């Protein structure tokens, strides 16, 4: 028997919920230090204790073992550029010392970190974000074809040599949002880079369909150290294509695209072939298109709730 839809959602949204077991949740937090920035009264992420022990911290950091906090200490008048410089210096030293396997996946892409009210605090190298457990943002698009035989989805297989989730199935197009990037522009860019889809056609036909949120604990498939945290916001888009438009790989991220029926996609989901957060986006697509309903899915309410988790850290609107 394959994985249920709820099991797939839980595999992605797998950080414990306080409401489920308050004692166990509190005990679990002992495995982490709260990441903070001086001058900001909020926890921005959770850092594994093992990361605290190994990271080459500089004089710009304060660790309180009793309070379980890690604080980036910057001058009172520090701006985002200075905070980013301080954290970049520490990350660079960790790379130099070869401290963490996950930093070998260097992207030269910076992710923003926001405080309460969406205040932009700093940015950090993408592959380092999971070391600090900060909220990251991305955009995912499902391209599909609909004709007299029904609805079919364009599903890519990730390249064998990708550091993260090699050879697993993915959403048609997906990518992380760098500092200053808006969700729509991100997905348009990724559509061209990953699937060779014409920009003008994507801009005209794509439809924004909301977002999914989850708090993921990384396993071995993600590459690098396990147990690192990835709370994420993924903006989701649909793109209905004419049968004559065929996505094709444009970079080394994707091996091939296949046009799969709904039944074939459901079978692949049950077999666990999809990257965890991509399975969540596909399930959201099925709900929105009436392919997964309360009348046919016994876990419908739990699935809906966990597709839209209220994250433990500040988030930002991209309006």
C-alpha positions as CSV (number, residue, x, y, z in Angstrom):
1,X,0.0,0.0,0.0
2,X,1.4,3.4,-1.0
3,X,1.6,6.7,0.9
4,X,-1.7,8.5,1.7
5,X,-2.1,12.1,0.8
6,X,-2.0,13.1,4.5
7,X,1.2,11.1,4.9
8,X,2.8,13.0,2.0
9,X,1.8,16.3,3.5
10,X,3.2,15.3,6.9
11,X,6.4,14.2,5.2
12,X,6.9,17.8,4.2
13,X,5.3,19.6,7.1
14,X,7.1,17.5,9.7
15,X,8.2,19.9,12.4
16,X,6.1,19.2,15.5
17,X,2.9,21.1,16.3
18,X,2.6,22.6,19.8
19,X,-1.1,21.9,19.8
20,X,-0.6,18.2,19.2
21,X,1.6,17.5,22.3
22,X,2.8,20.5,24.2
23,X,5.3,18.6,26.4
24,X,6.9,16.9,23.4
25,X,7.0,20.1,21.5
26,X,8.7,21.9,24.3
27,X,11.2,19.1,24.8
28,X,12.0,19.1,21.1
29,X,12.9,22.8,21.3
30,X,15.8,21.8,23.5
31,X,17.5,20.6,20.4
32,X,17.8,24.1,19.0
33,X,18.9,27.7,19.8
34,X,16.7,30.5,18.7
35,X,18.3,32.7,16.0
36,X,17.9,36.4,16.8
37,X,19.3,39.7,15.6
38,X,20.2,42.5,18.1
39,X,17.6,45.2,18.0
40,X,14.8,42.9,16.8
41,X,12.5,41.4,19.3
42,X,11.7,38.2,17.5
43,X,13.0,34.7,16.9
44,X,13.9,34.4,13.2
45,X,14.7,30.7,13.0
46,X,15.9,27.6,15.0
47,X,19.5,26.5,14.8
48,X,20.4,22.9,15.7
49,X,22.6,22.6,18.8
50,X,25.1,20.6,16.6
51,X,25.4,23.6,14.3
52,X,26.1,25.9,17.3
53,X,28.9,23.6,18.4
54,X,30.6,23.4,15.0
55,X,30.1,26.9,13.5
56,X,33.2,29.2,13.6
57,X,31.4,32.1,15.3
58,X,33.1,35.5,15.3
59,X,33.0,38.3,17.9
60,X,29.8,39.5,16.2
61,X,27.8,36.6,17.8
62,X,26.5,36.0,21.3
63,X,25.5,32.5,22.4
64,X,23.4,32.1,25.6
65,X,23.4,28.4,26.4
66,X,20.9,28.8,29.3
67,X,18.4,30.8,27.3
68,X,19.1,28.7,24.1
69,X,19.7,31.8,21.9
70,X,22.1,32.7,19.2
71,X,22.2,36.4,18.5
72,X,23.9,38.3,15.7
73,X,25.3,41.4,17.5
74,X,25.4,44.4,15.2
75,X,25.8,48.1,16.1
76,X,22.5,49.9,17.1
77,X,22.5,51.8,13.8
78,X,23.2,48.8,11.6
79,X,21.4,48.5,8.4
80,X,20.6,45.4,6.3
81,X,23.8,45.7,4.4
82,X,26.0,45.7,7.5
83,X,24.1,42.8,9.1
84,X,24.4,40.8,5.8
85,X,28.1,41.6,5.7
86,X,28.6,40.3,9.2
87,X,26.8,37.0,8.6
88,X,28.5,36.6,5.2
89,X,31.9,36.8,6.9
90,X,30.9,34.0,9.3
91,X,29.5,31.8,6.6
92,X,32.6,32.3,4.4
93,X,34.8,31.1,7.3
94,X,32.6,28.0,7.7
95,X,33.1,27.4,4.0
96,X,36.9,27.9,4.3
97,X,37.1,25.4,7.1
98,X,34.8,22.9,5.4
99,X,32.6,22.8,8.5
100,X,29.3,21.9,6.8
101,X,28.5,19.6,3.9
102,X,25.4,21.7,3.0
103,X,27.6,24.7,2.2
104,X,29.2,22.8,-0.7
105,X,26.0,23.5,-2.6
106,X,26.9,27.2,-2.9
107,X,24.4,29.0,-5.2
108,X,25.6,32.6,-5.3
109,X,22.0,33.5,-4.5
110,X,21.0,35.5,-1.5
111,X,17.8,34.9,0.5
112,X,16.2,37.7,2.5
113,X,15.4,37.4,6.2
114,X,12.5,39.5,7.6
115,X,11.5,40.6,11.0
116,X,8.1,41.5,12.4
117,X,5.9,43.5,10.1
118,X,7.9,42.3,7.1
119,X,10.9,44.5,8.0
120,X,13.9,43.5,5.8
121,X,16.7,42.7,8.2
122,X,19.4,41.0,6.2
123,X,20.2,38.5,3.5
124,X,22.3,35.3,3.4
125,X,23.6,32.8,0.9
126,X,20.8,30.4,-0.1
127,X,22.5,27.2,0.9
128,X,23.2,28.5,4.4
129,X,19.6,29.4,5.2
130,X,18.8,26.0,6.5
131,X,21.7,26.2,9.0
132,X,19.8,29.1,10.6
133,X,16.3,27.7,10.1
134,X,15.0,31.0,8.7
135,X,11.8,31.3,6.5
136,X,12.5,31.1,2.8
137,X,10.3,31.9,-0.1
138,X,9.8,30.3,-3.5
139,X,7.4,29.9,-6.4
140,X,6.1,26.7,-8.0
141,X,4.1,26.3,-11.2
142,X,2.1,23.4,-12.5
143,X,1.6,23.4,-16.3
144,X,-1.2,21.2,-17.6
145,X,-3.1,20.3,-20.7
146,X,-6.8,19.6,-20.9
147,X,-8.6,17.9,-23.7
148,X,-11.4,15.3,-24.4
149,X,-9.3,12.6,-22.6
150,X,-9.0,14.7,-19.4
151,X,-6.4,16.7,-17.6
152,X,-2.7,15.9,-17.8
153,X,0.3,17.5,-16.0
154,X,3.8,18.3,-17.2
155,X,6.1,16.6,-14.7
156,X,9.9,16.9,-14.8
157,X,12.4,14.5,-13.3
158,X,15.3,16.2,-11.5
159,X,18.8,15.6,-12.7
160,X,20.7,12.6,-11.2
161,X,23.6,14.9,-10.2
162,X,21.6,17.5,-8.3
163,X,22.8,17.9,-4.7
164,X,19.2,18.0,-3.4
165,X,16.6,15.3,-4.1
166,X,18.4,13.9,-7.2
167,X,16.2,12.0,-9.7
168,X,12.9,12.7,-7.9
169,X,9.9,14.2,-9.6
170,X,9.2,17.9,-9.4
171,X,6.6,20.5,-10.2
172,X,6.8,21.8,-13.8
173,X,8.8,24.8,-12.8
174,X,10.0,25.9,-9.3
175,X,12.6,28.2,-7.8
176,X,13.6,30.1,-4.8
177,X,13.0,33.9,-4.5
178,X,16.2,35.9,-4.1
179,X,16.4,39.2,-2.2
180,X,14.1,41.8,-3.8
181,X,12.4,39.3,-6.2
182,X,8.6,39.1,-6.5
183,X,6.8,35.8,-6.8
184,X,5.5,36.4,-10.3
185,X,8.8,37.5,-11.7
186,X,10.5,34.6,-10.1
187,X,8.2,32.0,-11.7
188,X,8.4,33.7,-15.1
189,X,12.2,33.6,-14.9
190,X,12.2,29.9,-13.8
191,X,9.8,29.0,-16.6
192,X,12.3,30.2,-19.2
193,X,15.4,28.8,-17.4
194,X,14.1,25.4,-16.5
195,X,11.4,24.6,-19.1
196,X,12.2,26.8,-22.2
197,X,8.7,28.3,-22.0
198,X,8.2,31.5,-23.9
199,X,8.1,34.5,-21.6
200,X,5.3,36.3,-23.4
201,X,3.1,33.2,-23.3
202,X,3.8,32.5,-19.6
203,X,3.0,36.1,-18.7
204,X,-0.3,36.0,-20.6
205,X,-1.5,32.6,-19.5
206,X,-0.2,32.0,-16.0
207,X,-2.6,32.3,-13.0
208,X,-1.7,32.9,-9.4
209,X,-3.4,30.4,-7.1
210,X,-2.3,31.4,-3.6
211,X,0.4,29.7,-1.6
212,X,1.3,26.8,0.6
213,X,3.3,27.0,3.8
214,X,5.1,24.3,5.8
215,X,7.9,23.7,8.3
216,X,10.2,21.0,7.0
217,X,12.9,19.0,8.7
218,X,15.5,18.0,6.1
219,X,16.4,14.3,5.7
220,X,19.3,12.7,3.7
221,X,17.6,13.3,0.4
222,X,18.1,17.1,0.8
223,X,21.8,16.7,0.7
224,X,24.2,17.7,3.5
225,X,23.5,17.5,7.2
226,X,20.1,16.1,8.3
227,X,17.8,17.6,10.8
228,X,18.2,21.2,9.5
229,X,15.0,23.2,9.3
230,X,13.3,24.8,6.3
231,X,10.2,26.7,7.1
232,X,8.9,27.9,3.7
233,X,6.3,29.9,1.8
234,X,5.7,28.7,-1.7
235,X,3.6,30.8,-4.0
236,X,1.7,28.5,-6.4
237,X,0.8,29.1,-10.1
238,X,-1.1,27.2,-12.7
239,X,-0.4,27.4,-16.5
240,X,-2.8,25.8,-18.9
241,X,-0.9,25.1,-22.1
242,X,-2.0,24.2,-25.6
243,X,-1.0,20.6,-26.5
244,X,1.4,22.0,-29.1
245,X,3.6,23.7,-26.4
246,X,6.1,21.2,-24.9
247,X,8.4,22.1,-22.0
248,X,12.0,21.1,-22.6
249,X,15.0,21.2,-20.3
250,X,17.0,24.4,-20.7
251,X,19.6,23.9,-18.0
252,X,21.2,21.0,-16.1
253,X,18.4,20.9,-13.4
254,X,16.0,18.6,-15.2
255,X,16.5,15.4,-17.1
256,X,13.2,15.3,-19.0
257,X,9.5,16.3,-18.9
258,X,6.7,13.9,-19.2
259,X,3.0,14.6,-19.8
260,X,1.2,12.4,-17.2
261,X,-2.4,11.7,-16.6
262,X,-4.0,12.4,-13.2
263,X,-4.0,8.7,-12.4
264,X,-0.3,8.4,-13.3
265,X,0.6,11.4,-11.0
266,X,-1.4,9.9,-8.2
267,X,0.4,6.6,-8.6
268,X,3.8,8.4,-8.5
269,X,2.7,10.3,-5.4
270,X,1.7,7.1,-3.6
271,X,5.1,5.6,-4.5
272,X,6.9,8.6,-2.9
273,X,8.6,9.6,-6.2
274,X,8.0,13.4,-5.7
275,X,10.2,15.8,-3.8
276,X,8.3,16.4,-0.6
277,X,7.3,20.0,-1.1
278,X,6.4,19.3,-4.7
279,X,4.0,16.6,-3.6
280,X,2.4,19.2,-1.4
281,X,2.0,21.6,-4.3
282,X,0.5,18.8,-6.5
283,X,-2.0,17.9,-3.7
284,X,-3.0,21.6,-3.5
285,X,-3.5,21.6,-7.3
286,X,-5.7,18.5,-7.1
287,X,-7.9,20.2,-4.4
288,X,-8.2,23.4,-6.4
289,X,-9.2,21.5,-9.5
290,X,-11.8,19.4,-7.8
291,X,-9.7,16.2,-8.2
292,X,-9.4,15.8,-4.4
293,X,-12.6,16.4,-2.4
294,X,-14.0,16.1,1.1
295,X,-16.3,13.4,-0.3
296,X,-13.4,11.2,-1.4
297,X,-10.6,12.1,1.0
298,X,-11.1,11.1,4.6
299,X,-8.2,13.3,5.8
300,X,-9.4,16.3,3.8
301,X,-9.6,18.8,6.7
302,X,-6.2,17.8,8.1
303,X,-4.6,18.1,4.7
304,X,-6.1,21.6,4.1
305,X,-5.0,22.8,7.4
306,X,-1.4,21.6,7.0
307,X,-1.1,23.0,3.5
308,X,-1.4,26.5,5.1
309,X,0.7,26.3,8.3
310,X,1.0,29.4,10.4
311,X,4.8,29.6,10.7
312,X,6.6,30.2,14.0
313,X,8.6,33.1,12.7
314,X,8.0,36.5,11.1
315,X,7.0,36.4,7.4
316,X,6.7,39.1,4.8
317,X,4.1,40.1,2.3
318,X,5.4,40.5,-1.2
319,X,2.9,43.2,-2.1
